[in-house]
Amino acid sequence: MAHPNFALKTLVISLSAVISGQAMAQNQDTPQKTKIPRIDVVGSDSSSISKQPGSVSIVTEEQLQLLQPLSTEDALRKVPGINIKGEEETAVVANIGLRGLSSAEQKTLILEDGVPVAPGLFIGNGRYYNPRIQHIGSIEVLKGAASLRYGPSTIGGVINYQSKTPQDGVTISGRAGSFGLREATLEAGGSSPSGDAQAGLIYTKAESDGFQNKDYKMDDLMVKAGMEIGNNQWVGIKFSHYENQANISYRGLFLEDYQDRKTYNPAPDDYFLTERDAFDINHEWDINDSTTLKTVLYWSEVSRDYWRYSVDSAASAQAGRWVYTDDLTGNNRSFERIGLDSRLSFVHNTFDIQNEAEIGLRLLHEQSNDTRIRATRDQDRTGINDRHRQDSADSLAVFAENRFIVNERLTVTPGLRIETYEQTRKVLTDNNAEESTSNTEVLPGIGATYQISPEAQMFAGIYKAFSPAENGVALDGLTNQDLEAERSVNMEIGVRGRNKRLSYEAAAFQMDFSNQVVDGNSDPNLSKSNGGKTLHQGMEAAVGYDLGGGFTLDTNLTYIPTSEFVGGEYDGNRISYSPEWLANMELGYRHGDLKTALSIHHTGSQFGDSANTEAIPADASGGIWGGKLDAYTTFDVHAHYQFNKQLAVFGSVKNLTDERYIAGLRQGIYAGPSRSFELGASYQF
């Protein structure tokens, strides 16, 4: 019998192909196309940014077209306040930190079209899926009090990847480059003659030998369709399928090999195997001129098999690199999620002033199946399951906010979010032993904007955010650890604006983070407790200027002097993977159909552990978890030329100066990618 997911996938693809084929066959001088509804974090109208009482960054489709990033994280490097802990060039797993939060942890909510992408928001393992940049059209990054409308884990803010809507016709594009990169993308779409329905797909196949021979084979498919229902309702569907066989591991280079610029794969037989299917149904209803209801029902299933060979530590230390045994372990996990998010926005005139209100509801169920397979090299990924756990979580969230338009200059937006959730863990290899815990979070906030002049606006806000302790922590040892969620009180004040040539945004922020989960508890039956506090204070500034003559300059700077523990064992220590300085500059030039850019990125020095260890261990004896990472600066050059309406060519040189730097530490050193070249083209039929 066919697997139900395979049947669903086949049905959706077949239906979409039929719709798309019919639409393209009839698509001659069609009227304006219907919209495919989705949940936006910022919004698409011209006033959307000015309505947000918090910092906003948008990475546009035009910017992505020129930069040609290999991953979503590659695209995010240019955003103020974001630090990336790179593990390999395509960012199979997410390592994103905002405003001094460690990029080795997940305290930022990541969405795609308003839908969570992490396999588990409450049950853990949020890093195991990262959307592929090939089907992303733009990126919204929202920080500050406006984040209150979303949750959980919005301490750093919200990142929303907006998927592309396939254009009418067929476009084929591809690129090749260093490390054996080979990538091809097909985009096909069409609209009905009336313009009230459209459908299409984007499919990418990519292979690479990978930097340090960390090869991968990736397939990514997205199918979208939408239609208008009557004059005031729209429905949209999106199906996506992703799979990747990535030759990556926790193992990195030893210090001497890194210093000798060795580029071999330190774990040549370890593999991270991922497969994901997801299905979203969106509905938008303009109930009347002042009231709109948006709803999305979403489902996803992720499997992640992580096959890693054991090491001989003594032999590894002597050899100066990892020496592997024939013992193979598969930490294999699958996740399933179903959720509903519904938002009602309306305009009213309470208190005889104009108001814009939004209320919302989110229902979410997620579960995971965690197995540990003990095998050998000869058994080749088959063996005994000696640990079998099942995690689940059910959550309910409600929120409400009201934007009081006090006068033409001042708006005030108070809001409240309530999240309640229950987590359960069952251990099948321990006679089905089971434990549960539950929490409720009440999260108030208030933000404001003040229009100083037509060219300048102030914004400010304060709000409370939280990040739940995942199942493996909250129920550690199959015991309710009586943990409260990690919480932060965030404050921000800033200014933004633009005139004919200049655009800018600057903000000062503070995140007072409490209730962090730490090891140790006065109760001998518990292993975890709420203990540590951290404080994060800093500033961000972004400036864009049209220099004239086709030249533009975009630059931003992030300064975080305080990102440290307050009290406890690490009092005064810097948070790991939290550099004091981050900076970006892009000098662009455009002449006719030619677009070019020189991009410069700087990451300041940072620590790899909470102990703020200075020296990186020379071999496996120290675990190689800590050490100080030096600052580094990279230069990239990009070009894009549109020959005509059909043909475009593009290329990049990344890490132009071949800067050698440490991107991260784990069980060894993760080196940043060396200088690389990419060349590609696209043709629209």
VOGU-3710 file (C-alpha; in Angstrom, 3 decimals, decimal comma):
1> mahpnfalkt> 0,000/0,000/0,000  1,234/3,483/-0,824  2,267/5,614/2,122  -0,492/8,214/2,823  1,995/11,077/2,612  3,131/9,867/-0,795  -0,477/9,673/-1,948  -1,176/13,171/-0,653  1,937/14,523/-2,320  1,106/12,875/-5,630
11> lvislsavis> -2,474/14,162/-5,539  -1,470/17,740/-4,763  1,256/17,834/-7,405  -1,026/16,305/-10,031  -3,876/18,703/-9,317  -1,556/21,690/-9,321  0,070/20,576/-12,562  -3,340/20,282/-14,228  -4,441/23,691/-12,957  -1,138/25,247/-13,947
21> gqamaqnqdt> -1,154/23,634/-17,374  -4,694/24,739/-18,149  -4,003/28,241/-16,902  -0,851/28,646/-18,964  -2,589/27,356/-22,068  -5,274/30,018/-21,704  -3,096/32,793/-20,350  -3,190/35,413/-23,098  -3,458/39,070/-22,032  -5,043/38,118/-18,721
31> pqktkiprid> -6,307/40,775/-16,321  -4,653/41,396/-12,962  -4,146/38,138/-11,112  -5,918/37,237/-7,894  -3,903/37,225/-4,713  -2,878/34,058/-2,906  -3,610/34,821/0,766  -0,973/34,377/3,485  -0,073/35,686/6,943  2,422/38,565/6,728
41> vvgsdsssis> 4,387/39,765/9,732  4,899/43,334/8,504  2,594/43,680/5,508  2,805/44,685/1,878  1,170/48,136/1,696  3,271/51,321/1,700  2,360/52,240/5,297  3,059/48,810/6,805  6,491/49,648/8,234  5,387/52,954/9,743
51> kqpgsvsivt> 2,618/51,152/11,652  5,091/48,905/13,486  6,160/50,133/16,959  9,477/48,321/16,556  12,468/47,813/14,281  11,783/46,446/10,814  14,129/45,044/8,170  13,075/43,783/4,747  15,284/41,773/2,408  13,638/42,309/-0,960
61> eeqlqllqpl> 13,338/40,002/-3,958  15,565/42,344/-5,972  18,278/42,137/-3,309  18,095/38,343/-3,254  18,271/38,254/-7,042  21,549/40,179/-6,981  23,149/38,527/-3,922  22,320/34,960/-5,020  22,690/33,552/-1,474  23,202/29,828/-0,965
71> stedalrkvp> 21,027/29,781/2,152  18,501/31,814/4,127  21,212/32,495/6,708  23,472/33,835/3,970  20,698/36,305/3,125  20,157/37,277/6,769  23,772/38,295/7,386  23,015/41,760/6,003  20,237/42,412/8,557  21,151/44,587/11,588
81> ginikgeeet> 21,449/42,687/14,867  21,693/39,189/13,369  24,667/36,924/14,080  25,132/33,629/12,255  27,074/30,674/13,653  27,886/28,947/10,384  28,321/25,186/10,231  28,368/24,752/6,441  27,630/26,961/3,486  24,011/25,937/2,829
91> avvaniglrg> 22,822/26,156/6,470  21,017/22,824/6,650  20,308/23,612/10,317  19,518/27,055/11,745  22,046/28,974/13,876  20,625/32,487/14,219  21,063/34,932/17,103  19,483/38,376/17,430  20,600/41,300/19,568  23,124/39,450/21,715
101> lssaeqktli> 21,181/36,218/22,129  23,443/33,261/21,427  23,234/32,004/17,845  23,776/28,508/19,267  20,279/28,660/20,806  16,814/29,268/19,400  15,148/32,293/21,015  13,734/33,787/17,813  10,517/32,692/16,124  11,093/31,675/12,498
111> ledgvpvapg> 8,141/31,485/10,119  7,451/30,891/6,443  4,358/32,724/5,223  3,342/33,109/8,857  3,670/29,381/9,634  6,307/28,036/12,080  9,136/26,170/10,348  10,899/24,655/13,379  9,969/20,970/13,757  9,129/21,591/17,418
121> lfigngryyn> 8,255/24,874/19,137  7,559/23,237/22,503  8,947/19,718/22,164  12,378/20,976/21,068  14,774/20,481/18,174  13,873/23,740/16,500  17,046/23,821/14,393  16,431/20,706/12,308  14,740/22,398/9,351  15,788/25,595/7,613
131> priqhigsie> 13,788/26,774/4,536  15,625/26,652/1,211  16,438/30,047/-0,226  15,567/28,935/-3,787  11,810/29,293/-3,166  12,011/32,406/-0,956  11,028/35,746/-2,510  11,662/38,131/0,401  12,304/38,158/4,143  10,639/40,173/6,925
141> vlkgaaslry> 12,462/40,718/10,225  10,481/42,284/13,049  11,807/43,223/16,480  10,342/45,102/19,408  6,807/45,358/20,770  5,173/44,420/17,455  6,492/40,868/18,006  3,788/40,349/20,639  1,336/39,223/17,956  3,388/36,047/17,479
151> gpstiggvin> 4,835/33,315/19,658  6,363/31,517/21,331  10,113/32,288/21,473  9,939/35,897/20,270  12,591/37,146/22,688  14,847/38,080/19,777  11,964/38,888/17,439  10,314/37,287/14,421  11,780/36,242/11,071  9,243/35,542/8,333
161> yqsktpqdgv> 10,385/34,032/5,043  7,922/34,927/2,281  7,729/32,290/-0,412  7,702/33,249/-4,082  4,525/33,214/-6,126  5,426/31,506/-9,432  5,128/33,870/-12,376  3,117/33,088/-15,508  5,111/31,048/-17,987  8,136/28,821/-17,518
171> tisgragsfg> 11,543/29,904/-16,248  14,597/27,694/-16,051  17,622/28,820/-14,085  20,807/27,242/-12,880  24,182/27,944/-11,398  27,490/26,182/-10,980  30,487/27,030/-8,900  33,223/26,125/-6,503  33,180/22,934/-4,452  31,395/21,178/-7,310
181> lreatleagg> 28,156/23,170/-6,947  25,483/22,183/-9,477  21,993/23,634/-9,137  18,948/23,821/-11,428  15,552/25,408/-10,745  12,288/25,153/-12,683  9,560/27,725/-12,116  6,223/27,312/-13,884  2,979/29,167/-13,368  -0,182/30,381/-14,971
191> sspsgdaqag> -3,491/32,181/-14,432  -7,052/31,618/-15,545  -8,409/33,858/-18,336  -10,474/35,802/-15,817  -7,498/36,290/-13,494  -9,390/34,895/-10,492  -7,219/31,768/-10,170  -3,533/31,005/-10,470  -1,182/28,123/-9,772  2,424/27,183/-10,163
201> liytkaesdg> 5,440/25,385/-8,807  9,120/25,900/-8,059  11,426/22,884/-8,057  15,141/22,947/-7,299  17,669/20,141/-7,493  21,134/20,861/-6,150  24,260/18,836/-5,521  27,685/19,822/-4,300  30,923/18,253/-3,142  30,801/20,924/-0,449
211> fqnkdykmdd> 33,413/23,029/1,285  35,680/20,617/3,198  34,076/17,842/1,110  30,835/18,086/3,071  28,724/16,984/0,134  24,962/17,199/-0,162  22,144/16,206/-2,503  19,035/18,344/-2,168  15,555/18,415/-3,719  13,079/21,189/-2,911
221> lmvkagmeig> 9,571/21,454/-4,345  6,902/24,066/-3,652  3,456/24,056/-5,265  1,116/27,030/-4,799  -2,389/27,728/-6,025  -5,051/30,280/-5,207  -8,417/31,497/-6,338  -11,014/34,109/-5,570  -14,318/32,953/-4,075  -16,960/35,505/-4,904
231> nnqwvgikfs> -15,972/39,134/-4,605  -14,572/39,193/-1,085  -12,960/35,826/-0,270  -9,786/34,098/-1,380  -8,348/30,683/-0,719  -4,798/29,482/-1,244  -2,926/26,227/-0,867  0,771/25,543/-0,605  2,434/22,153/-0,615  6,164/21,693/-0,151
241> hyenqanisy> 8,486/18,717/-0,193  12,143/18,813/0,797  14,812/16,189/1,185  18,523/16,462/1,715  21,347/13,995/2,196  24,039/16,092/3,862  27,469/14,718/4,760  27,757/16,780/7,968  28,412/16,024/11,614  29,197/17,517/15,026
251> rglfledyqd> 32,896/16,867/14,363  35,245/19,664/13,349  38,928/20,097/12,637  41,589/19,914/15,336  43,534/23,108/15,961  46,740/22,188/14,115  44,901/21,084/10,975  42,853/24,276/11,026  46,008/26,372/11,321  47,519/24,402/8,434
261> rktynpapdd> 44,441/25,304/6,325  43,414/21,675/5,859  40,103/21,262/4,031  39,203/17,582/4,489  35,865/16,439/5,927  36,553/15,585/9,593  33,604/13,114/9,632  33,518/11,605/6,117  30,966/8,865/6,890  28,503/10,788/9,077
271> yflterdafd> 25,226/11,840/7,437  22,360/14,157/8,338  19,332/12,933/6,355  16,271/15,189/6,286  12,864/14,897/4,652  9,926/17,252/5,112  6,404/17,529/3,738  4,164/20,474/4,571  0,693/21,613/3,547  -0,923/25,016/4,244
281> inhewdinds> -4,459/26,165/3,495  -5,050/29,926/3,717  -8,369/31,730/3,690  -8,955/35,483/3,628  -12,374/37,072/3,989  -13,035/40,801/3,644  -16,174/40,761/5,735  -16,788/44,444/5,052  -14,775/47,568/4,287  -13,386/47,682/7,826
291> ttlktvlyws> -13,114/44,011/8,846  -10,898/41,198/7,545  -10,494/37,638/8,764  -7,344/35,666/7,855  -6,967/31,992/8,735  -4,292/29,421/7,990  -4,515/25,699/8,706  -1,114/24,011/8,501  0,418/20,564/8,768  3,985/19,359/8,495
301> evsrdywrys> 5,965/16,175/8,961  9,737/16,101/9,329  12,060/13,131/9,586  15,685/13,573/10,553  18,036/10,589/10,655  21,460/11,457/11,999  23,993/8,662/11,510  27,296/9,177/13,331  30,265/6,909/13,954  31,878/6,708/17,390
311> vdsaasaqag> 35,452/7,858/17,895  38,518/6,530/19,654  39,441/9,590/21,733  42,944/8,441/22,659  43,803/7,529/19,088  42,263/10,807/17,884  44,412/12,877/20,232  47,523/11,049/19,071  46,650/11,351/15,362  45,657/15,033/15,541
321> rwvytddltg> 42,318/14,291/13,871  39,282/12,173/14,575  39,828/8,412/14,409  36,607/6,450/14,058  35,532/3,032/15,230  33,029/0,738/13,499  30,278/1,576/15,990  27,450/3,472/14,299  24,571/5,270/16,028  21,445/6,625/14,383
331> nnrsferigl> 19,751/9,367/16,385  16,612/9,266/14,289  13,681/11,518/14,978  10,407/12,355/13,266  8,043/15,235/13,987  4,451/15,943/13,090  2,561/19,184/13,625  -0,918/20,491/12,933  -1,977/24,014/13,738  -4,581/26,691/13,176
341> dsrlsfvhnt> -3,913/30,444/13,242  -6,811/32,856/12,797  -6,646/36,680/12,948  -9,505/39,159/12,832  -8,580/42,783/12,125  -11,060/45,636/12,131  -11,335/49,405/12,291  -13,535/51,129/14,870  -14,081/54,588/16,402  -14,079/53,930/20,138
351> fdiqneaeig> -13,367/57,044/22,255  -14,199/59,078/19,139  -10,801/58,350/17,609  -9,766/55,990/14,850  -8,663/52,547/16,054  -7,161/49,538/14,290  -7,619/46,332/16,270  -6,528/42,735/15,816  -7,480/39,668/17,820  -6,194/36,179/17,181
361> lrllheqsnd> -6,224/32,541/18,143  -3,654/29,787/17,615  -4,186/26,087/18,269  -1,191/23,785/17,951  -0,443/20,104/18,421  3,013/18,670/17,858  4,538/15,289/18,518  7,809/13,502/17,896  9,158/9,975/17,770  12,775/9,620/18,907
371> triratrdqd> 14,727/6,410/18,358  18,372/5,539/18,867  19,621/2,758/16,625  22,820/0,961/17,627  24,540/-0,534/14,596  27,954/-1,216/13,109  29,617/-0,309/9,850  28,784/-3,729/8,411  25,138/-3,495/9,479  24,821/-0,264/7,470
381> rtgindrhrq> 22,130/1,691/9,366  20,204/-1,275/10,759  20,387/-2,404/14,340  18,844/-2,367/17,810  16,638/0,453/19,043  17,875/0,885/22,620  16,103/4,192/23,363  12,612/5,000/22,172  10,888/8,183/23,342  7,758/9,997/22,295
391> dsadslavfa> 7,195/13,682/23,006  4,073/15,735/22,499  2,743/19,184/23,300  -0,616/20,900/23,000  -0,857/24,663/23,151  -3,428/27,410/22,940  -2,592/31,069/22,380  -4,861/34,110/22,219  -3,867/37,709/21,664  -5,415/41,110/21,220
401> enrfivnerl> -3,980/44,507/20,371  -5,456/47,888/19,574  -3,702/50,668/17,670  -5,075/53,973/18,972  -4,541/56,679/16,332  -4,518/59,530/18,840  -3,865/62,158/16,186  -2,075/62,547/12,874  1,291/62,066/14,558  0,849/59,806/17,568
411> tvtpglriet> -0,307/56,176/17,772  -0,281/53,962/20,860  -0,650/50,179/20,624  -1,210/48,129/23,787  -1,484/44,368/23,469  -1,796/41,158/25,431  -0,874/37,592/24,541  -1,672/34,500/26,622  -0,083/31,135/25,882  -0,936/27,949/27,735
421> yeqtrkvltd> 0,669/24,622/26,943  1,076/21,066/28,197  4,071/18,843/27,452  4,253/15,053/27,746  7,101/12,577/27,414  6,728/8,787/27,192  9,661/6,355/27,206  8,689/3,138/25,445  11,964/1,412/26,374  11,167/2,098/30,055
431> nnaeestsnt> 7,860/0,215/30,289  5,987/3,143/28,707  6,774/5,392/31,682  5,233/8,829/31,212  5,408/12,326/32,706  3,732/15,660/31,925  4,012/19,320/32,835  2,089/22,473/31,953  2,573/26,230/31,989  0,651/29,414/31,222
441> evlpgigaty> 2,294/32,672/30,195  0,651/36,109/30,322  2,541/38,504/28,066  1,594/42,198/28,067  3,162/44,902/25,931  2,742/48,422/24,642  4,276/50,293/21,714  3,994/53,730/20,192  4,973/55,694/17,102  5,321/59,464/16,748
451> qispeaqmfa> 5,659/61,191/13,393  8,192/63,963/14,020  7,981/65,161/10,426  7,036/63,642/7,062  10,629/62,341/6,833  11,132/61,099/10,425  9,271/58,833/12,840  10,047/57,770/16,411  9,023/54,379/17,751  9,250/52,806/21,191
461> giykafspae> 7,925/49,829/23,069  8,166/47,470/25,995  6,890/43,918/26,035  7,302/40,565/27,718  8,393/37,500/25,729  9,119/33,905/26,627  10,777/30,755/25,387  9,419/27,455/26,725  11,710/24,846/28,226  11,560/22,007/25,693
471> ngvaldgltn> 10,390/18,520/26,680  13,888/17,090/27,115  14,671/19,828/29,650  11,290/20,299/31,362  10,898/16,524/31,791  14,584/15,612/32,164  15,023/12,125/33,594  11,285/11,588/33,120  10,710/13,860/36,110  8,762/17,097/36,106
481> qdleaersvn> 11,533/19,633/36,715  8,976/22,263/37,808  10,496/24,763/35,429  9,039/28,084/34,446  9,565/29,345/30,927  12,571/31,509/30,184  11,296/35,088/30,096  12,537/38,449/28,945  11,318/42,013/29,370  12,330/43,847/26,195
491> meigvrgrnk> 12,535/47,612/25,713  13,324/49,569/22,566  13,371/53,161/21,349  14,319/54,279/17,879  13,871/56,570/14,908  13,455/55,903/11,190  12,728/57,856/8,056  13,561/58,652/4,456  13,733/61,449/1,941  14,569/61,436/-1,748
501> rlsyeaaafq> 18,072/59,978/-1,321  18,405/58,928/2,307  16,742/56,169/4,322  17,662/55,267/7,873  16,667/53,463/11,058  18,399/53,502/14,443  17,332/51,866/17,689  18,571/51,322/21,233  17,395/48,182/22,992  17,531/46,257/26,238
511> mdfsnqvvdg> 16,529/42,641/26,908  16,365/41,676/30,589  16,369/37,903/30,374  15,447/35,903/33,490  14,503/32,356/34,488  17,145/30,801/32,260  17,390/27,067/32,744  20,626/26,005/34,444  22,019/22,689/35,647  21,639/21,814/39,307
521> nsdpnlsksn> 18,773/21,926/41,789  18,519/21,901/45,578  15,947/19,117/45,271  17,956/15,868/44,804  15,176/14,455/42,616  15,543/17,278/40,091  18,472/18,059/37,813  17,420/21,423/36,380  16,291/24,736/37,852  15,467/28,305/36,904
531> ggktlhqgme> 18,520/30,285/37,866  20,543/32,402/35,502  19,753/35,918/34,381  21,287/37,695/31,406  21,232/41,307/30,307  21,536/42,490/26,706  21,923/46,169/25,831  22,961/47,749/22,571  22,227/49,827/19,499  21,537/49,229/15,816
541> aavgydlggg> 21,781/51,714/12,984  21,091/51,267/9,266  21,586/53,896/6,552  20,914/53,786/2,825  21,967/56,593/0,476  21,649/57,200/-3,250  25,058/58,587/-4,218  23,980/59,473/-7,748  25,425/58,332/-11,037  23,988/54,842/-10,497
551> ftldtnltyi> 25,815/54,320/-7,175  24,104/53,442/-3,887  25,465/52,809/-0,410  23,741/50,661/2,220  25,362/50,133/5,582  24,445/49,037/9,089  26,192/48,688/12,420  25,254/46,774/15,560  26,970/47,532/18,872  26,149/45,333/21,885
561> ptsefvggey> 28,455/46,311/24,764  26,423/44,302/27,282  25,484/40,698/26,683  26,334/38,950/29,905  25,282/36,743/32,777  23,999/38,454/35,922  24,748/36,410/39,019  25,488/32,715/39,240  28,577/30,795/38,191  29,227/32,910/35,098
571> dgnrisyspe> 28,446/36,334/36,573  29,817/39,024/34,253  30,800/36,591/31,495  29,874/37,293/27,892  27,110/35,169/26,335  28,509/32,631/23,871  28,240/33,479/20,152  27,370/37,086/20,909  29,907/39,455/19,312  30,117/43,034/20,508
581> wlanmelgyr> 30,299/44,398/16,953  28,532/43,466/13,728  28,716/45,551/10,567  27,684/45,410/6,914  28,300/47,691/3,958  27,158/47,313/0,368  28,272/49,582/-2,462  25,974/49,083/-5,418  26,131/50,264/-8,997  23,380/50,117/-11,569
591> hgdlktalsi> 23,543/51,111/-15,221  20,727/50,087/-17,501  20,242/46,348/-17,175  23,481/45,824/-15,237  23,446/45,583/-11,430  26,587/45,038/-9,360  27,468/45,175/-5,675  30,464/44,920/-3,384  29,350/43,568/0,000  31,449/43,723/3,155
601> hhtgsqfgds> 30,527/41,837/6,325  32,291/42,089/9,698  31,741/39,899/12,759  33,548/40,838/15,976  35,289/38,414/18,300  33,092/36,092/20,345  33,322/33,256/22,820  32,332/29,659/22,140  31,230/28,864/25,693  29,707/30,466/28,786
611> anteaipada> 32,980/30,074/30,710  34,578/32,487/28,217  37,471/30,125/27,614  40,264/31,885/25,719  42,313/29,030/24,280  40,898/26,532/21,805  41,902/22,977/22,845  44,518/21,372/20,616  42,856/17,951/20,441  39,893/15,832/21,537
621> sggiwggkld> 40,880/15,709/25,205  39,248/19,074/25,958  36,015/18,365/24,121  36,676/21,448/21,929  33,456/23,126/23,013  35,016/26,425/24,075  37,533/29,020/22,993  37,647/32,564/21,667  36,797/33,144/18,010  38,680/36,056/16,457
631> ayttfdvhah> 36,926/38,808/14,534  36,766/38,429/10,773  35,766/40,443/7,698  34,653/39,040/4,349  34,174/40,689/0,944  31,729/39,486/-1,725  31,246/40,736/-5,299  27,970/40,212/-7,185  26,744/41,026/-10,685  23,447/40,539/-12,541
641> yqfnkqlavf> 22,794/41,427/-16,178  19,412/41,283/-17,914  20,122/40,744/-21,619  16,446/40,921/-22,564  13,054/39,956/-21,149  13,936/36,282/-21,390  17,647/35,922/-20,546  19,622/37,004/-17,476  23,091/36,019/-16,291  24,539/36,441/-12,819
651> gsvknltder> 27,634/35,611/-10,847  29,367/36,060/-7,510  32,775/35,836/-5,919  32,327/35,158/-2,211  35,016/35,681/0,421  37,036/37,552/-2,181  40,152/37,877/-0,010  40,011/34,210/1,040  39,725/35,164/4,722  40,450/32,220/7,016
661> yiaglrqgiy> 38,194/32,334/10,061  36,458/30,148/12,629  32,706/30,221/12,131  31,878/28,027/15,124  33,067/25,420/17,596  31,502/22,149/18,541  33,494/18,922/18,733  36,220/20,678/16,814  36,571/23,765/14,677  34,096/24,757/11,958
671> agpsrsfelg> 36,044/26,819/9,435  34,270/29,452/7,394  34,058/28,706/3,641  37,074/29,742/1,596  36,900/31,902/-1,546  34,309/30,587/-3,985  32,958/31,416/-7,434  29,443/31,017/-8,826  28,055/31,644/-12,305  24,466/31,206/-13,413
681> asyqf> 21,740/32,112/-15,870  17,959/32,133/-16,120  15,714/31,975/-19,177  12,007/32,723/-19,253  10,003/31,062/-22,005
//
